[in-house]
Amino acid sequence: MKIGIIGVGYVGSTLCYSLICNKLVDEIYIYDINEKFLLAQKLDLEQGTPLLEHITKVKMTNLDEIKECDIVVNTASAKVLSPDRIMELKENRKIVKEIFKNFSDYKGIIINISNPCDIISYLIAEETKLPLNRIIGSGTLLDSVRLKLTISNYYNLDSKNVSALVIGEHGTSQVLVYSNCTYKNDSLSNYLKNNNLSFNKQALDAEVRKAGSNIFGVKNRTEYGIASCVTYIIKQIIEDKETTLPLSTPYYFKNKLIYISKLARFNKNGYLDDVKMHLNKEEIDLFNKSCERIFEIMYEEE
Ligand SMILES: NC(=O)c1ccc[n+]([C@@H]2O[C@H](COP(=O)([O-])OP(=O)(O)OC[C@H]3O[C@@H](n4cnc5c(N)ncnc54)[C@H](O)[C@@H]3O)[C@@H](O)[C@H]2O)c1
């Protein structure tokens, strides 16, 4: 299987390195508009491979040839200046339209990471006119991982036994679905009650919502978390495992198409369908508000 990465800045290059270290593919094709930087990244990534058991070739490519890849990951963006993902829309809209304008004959799967993730995923769908199941945004997978970690750190639980779900916008209106959180085989709320622990949603909420901006505030970027998330998605596709994850996928809101994260089933052919989420009334309302926010930004930006 061939993987292509568009944009080899912090996120694209870290994803490339993660794929190399996870020995997932033999060849990775990289493209960036900045040719000198692309070459430097290729050489640096390549020099990281000779001592590994599995050699992955890193090849520079262009936007035509990258279409031969089975999966193309988009990380191209203008310089990220703020943790507010919506601030990136103006520039990234132009970038993504330029990149994907000749992709209507592409046969593989596109995974979008660039922010604002849901809207950029939608714009790729609009530009390419490809079947919607072949365009996926990494969405709230990273936010779900952050909630999982926050719960395990807060209650001192092994994160392997905690499952957590965040849906909605990969942004400020994301919905932390506490009713779906579990510890071992029990709901998190039951576990906490049985152990006389209070379910401190306010503290968890505050921690998760600022997880990205706390890192960005110091480093002016975040790359490892997202690279691991997308490595995981790619691994499931390569191994042809049917998997359910919170990913940004097509959704009709007020009869118009948007992209938003919900529990999505996917396999090597892309997004298959949604898995029913058992949400309570408050979570349903928040999910609808999140749809409304994406809808408003998308259609008012036009
Ligand atoms: N979805 C998530 O969970 C998540 C997490 C972290 C970062 N991000 C997003 O990922 C994107 C990339 O972040 P980064 O830190 O790697 O930024 P970066 O500035 O380090 O890298 C962006 C790269 O895109 C390249 N580029 C710009 N225009 C291009 C074009 N037309 N064609 C090809 N390449 C082009 C740039 O030259 C640069 O190398 C941002 O939008 C960021 O917000 C998303």
The ligand as an SDF file (V2000), in Angstrom:
LIG
                    3D

 44 48  0  0  0  0  0  0  0  0999 V2000
   -6.8400   17.8470   13.1880 N   0  0  0  0  0  0  0  0  0  0  0  0
   -6.0320   17.8820   14.2280 C   0  0  0  0  0  0  0  0  0  0  0  0
   -6.3050   17.2570   15.2490 O   0  0  0  0  0  0  0  0  0  0  0  0
   -4.7630   18.7150   14.1250 C   0  0  0  0  0  0  0  0  0  0  0  0
   -3.7630   18.6460   15.1100 C   0  0  0  0  0  0  0  0  0  0  0  0
   -2.6090   19.4290   14.9490 C   0  0  0  0  0  0  0  0  0  0  0  0
   -2.4910   20.2730   13.8440 C   0  0  0  0  0  0  0  0  0  0  0  0
   -3.5010   20.3130   12.9390 N   0  0  0  0  0  0  0  0  0  0  0  0
   -3.4440   21.1570   11.7560 C   0  0  0  0  0  0  0  0  0  0  0  0
   -2.5490   20.5930   10.8040 O   0  0  0  0  0  0  0  0  0  0  0  0
   -2.1210   21.6170    9.9110 C   0  0  0  0  0  0  0  0  0  0  0  0
   -0.5960   21.5740    9.7550 C   0  0  0  0  0  0  0  0  0  0  0  0
    0.0070   21.9730   10.9640 O   0  0  0  0  0  0  0  0  0  0  0  0
    1.6150   22.0590   11.0600 P   0  0  0  0  0  0  0  0  0  0  0  0
    1.9240   22.3850   12.4700 O   0  0  0  0  0  0  0  0  0  0  0  0
    2.2130   20.8590   10.4110 O   0  0  0  0  0  0  0  0  0  0  0  0
    1.8960   23.3320   10.1480 O   0  0  0  0  0  0  0  0  0  0  0  0
    3.2600   23.6540    9.3660 P   0  0  0  0  0  0  0  0  0  0  0  0
    3.2200   25.1000    9.0370 O   0  0  0  0  0  0  0  0  0  0  0  0
    4.4240   23.1310   10.1310 O   0  0  0  0  0  0  0  0  0  0  0  0
    3.1420   22.7810    8.0230 O   0  0  0  0  0  0  0  0  0  0  0  0
    2.2690   23.0930    6.9860 C   0  0  0  0  0  0  0  0  0  0  0  0
    2.9800   22.7140    5.7000 C   0  0  0  0  0  0  0  0  0  0  0  0
    2.0470   22.8690    4.6180 O   0  0  0  0  0  0  0  0  0  0  0  0
    2.8080   23.3340    3.5080 C   0  0  0  0  0  0  0  0  0  0  0  0
    1.9350   23.9300    2.5030 N   0  0  0  0  0  0  0  0  0  0  0  0
    1.3310   25.1430    2.5060 C   0  0  0  0  0  0  0  0  0  0  0  0
    0.6420   25.3120    1.3600 N   0  0  0  0  0  0  0  0  0  0  0  0
    0.7930   24.1850    0.6420 C   0  0  0  0  0  0  0  0  0  0  0  0
    0.3200   23.7660   -0.6280 C   0  0  0  0  0  0  0  0  0  0  0  0
   -0.4460   24.5610   -1.3860 N   0  0  0  0  0  0  0  0  0  0  0  0
    0.6820   22.5410   -1.0690 N   0  0  0  0  0  0  0  0  0  0  0  0
    1.4650   21.7410   -0.3230 C   0  0  0  0  0  0  0  0  0  0  0  0
    1.9590   22.0810    0.8940 N   0  0  0  0  0  0  0  0  0  0  0  0
    1.6040   23.2790    1.3720 C   0  0  0  0  0  0  0  0  0  0  0  0
    3.7810   24.3320    4.1040 C   0  0  0  0  0  0  0  0  0  0  0  0
    4.8730   24.5780    3.2340 O   0  0  0  0  0  0  0  0  0  0  0  0
    4.1920   23.6240    5.3890 C   0  0  0  0  0  0  0  0  0  0  0  0
    5.3430   22.8290    5.2140 O   0  0  0  0  0  0  0  0  0  0  0  0
   -2.6690   22.9250   10.5060 C   0  0  0  0  0  0  0  0  0  0  0  0
   -3.8800   23.2660    9.8640 O   0  0  0  0  0  0  0  0  0  0  0  0
   -2.9330   22.5590   11.9640 C   0  0  0  0  0  0  0  0  0  0  0  0
   -3.8970   23.3640   12.5990 O   0  0  0  0  0  0  0  0  0  0  0  0
   -4.6210   19.5580   13.0510 C   0  0  0  0  0  0  0  0  0  0  0  0
  1  2  1  0
  2  3  2  0
  2  4  1  0
  4  5  1  0
  4 44  2  0
  5  6  2  0
  6  7  1  0
  7  8  2  0
  8  9  1  0
  8 44  1  0
  9 10  1  0
  9 42  1  0
 10 11  1  0
 11 12  1  0
 11 40  1  0
 12 13  1  0
 13 14  1  0
 14 15  2  0
 14 16  1  0
 14 17  1  0
 17 18  1  0
 18 19  2  0
 18 20  1  0
 18 21  1  0
 21 22  1  0
 22 23  1  0
 23 24  1  0
 23 38  1  0
 24 25  1  0
 25 26  1  0
 25 36  1  0
 26 27  1  0
 26 35  1  0
 27 28  2  0
 28 29  1  0
 29 30  1  0
 29 35  2  0
 30 31  1  0
 30 32  2  0
 32 33  1  0
 33 34  2  0
 34 35  1  0
 36 37  1  0
 36 38  1  0
 38 39  1  0
 40 41  1  0
 40 42  1  0
 42 43  1  0
M  CHG  2   8   1  16  -1
M  END
$$$$
